[in-house]
Amino acid sequence: LSKKTPGLSIKVKHIQSQQELYFKLNSTTLLSKVFSCCSERFQFHPSTARFFYGGIRIHGDQTPAQLEMSELDQIDLVLEHENYIQPSQVEPLSTSPSSSLAAAPDQPPPPESR
């Protein structure tokens, strides 16, 4: 006979967008599976994400049982690259026409040299 592990539902909230995902999983399931699903669903690279439970950073090698999670507990997802700058807010570093950084926003960048 196999011993059945207790299941629970948890919520992952993407803090910047306020979107939420719900997962039903065993309490012994590695959180890396949840993190991977979040990466696919929210379309971000896993290395840019930070997950927190109760204000403490958690990692994929942990389980809900280890963290003593309860039904419908929330994991917060924060992406580290959320401070985007609009092109109109960037001032050129150089006025040299050969500088790709000085190109106007409506001009394509120069072709890459190989």
N, C-alpha and C positions, 0 to 999 in steps of 0.2 A: 504494500500500500504506500502510495506517495502522500506525503503530508502537504496539504494545500496551504499556500501562503496567503495571508489576508490581503485583499486588494483595497485600494483607495483611489479617490479622484483628487487630482491636484490641478491648480490653475497656474499658468505662466502668463504674467502680464508684461507686455512690452511697454516700458515706462514712457519712452518718448512718443509713441503713437497711441498709447492707451488701448491697443488691441489685446485681446485675451484668447488664450488657447486652453482647452481642458483636456486632461489626460486621465485615463483609467489604467492603473498599472498595479502590479504586485509590489508590496512593500520592500521586496528584495531586488527589484529591478534597478540596474545601474542608471543613474540620472543622465549619463552620456546618451542614452537612447532618446530621452526627452529633449535634450539639448540639440541633437541631430535633427529631430523632427521640427523643432523651432527654427533652426537654420534654414531648412528647406522651405518651410511655410512663410517665414518672414523675409526670406531671400537675403541673407547676410552670410559673410564668411565666418565660420566658427571662431576663428582667432580674434575677431573683433568684439565678441560678446563676453559679458560678465553676468553671472547669475548670482542672486542673493536670496537668502532665506532668513527672515528675521533680522535683516540688516547685516548679516555675515555672509561673505562670499562662499559659495559652494562649488564643488567640482564634480566632473562626470564620473569619477570613481566612487562616489558616495551613493547611498541608497536612501529612500524615504525612511526606512526602519532605523538606519544609523542616525538620521537627523531627527528622529522621533516626530515625524510629520503626522498630522491628523487629516481627516476627511476635509477636502476643499481648502487646504492650506494654499497659500500663494507664494510662488517663486517670482521674483522680480528680474526682468531681463533689461540690461542696460548695454547699449552699443557704445563703444569708445570713440567713434568717429562722427559724432553728431554735430560738431561745430563747423558746418559748411559755410563758405564765404561765397556770396554771389559774385559773378565776374565783374559786375559794375562797381563793386566795393574794392576791387584790387587796383592799386596804382602800379604802373609800370616801374620796374627797377632800372631800366635803361631806355634811352631813346634811340639806341642803335637799331637800324633796320634789320640787322642780322640776328638780333636777339629774339628768340621765340617767346620770351616772357613779356616783351613789349608789344606783341601783336595785339591789334584791336580785337575785341570780343567777336566782331562779325567777320574777321579774316581767319581762314584756316591756318593751322600751324604749318611750318615748313616741313617738307618730306623728311623722313628719317634717313640718315646716311647709314649705309651698310658696310 
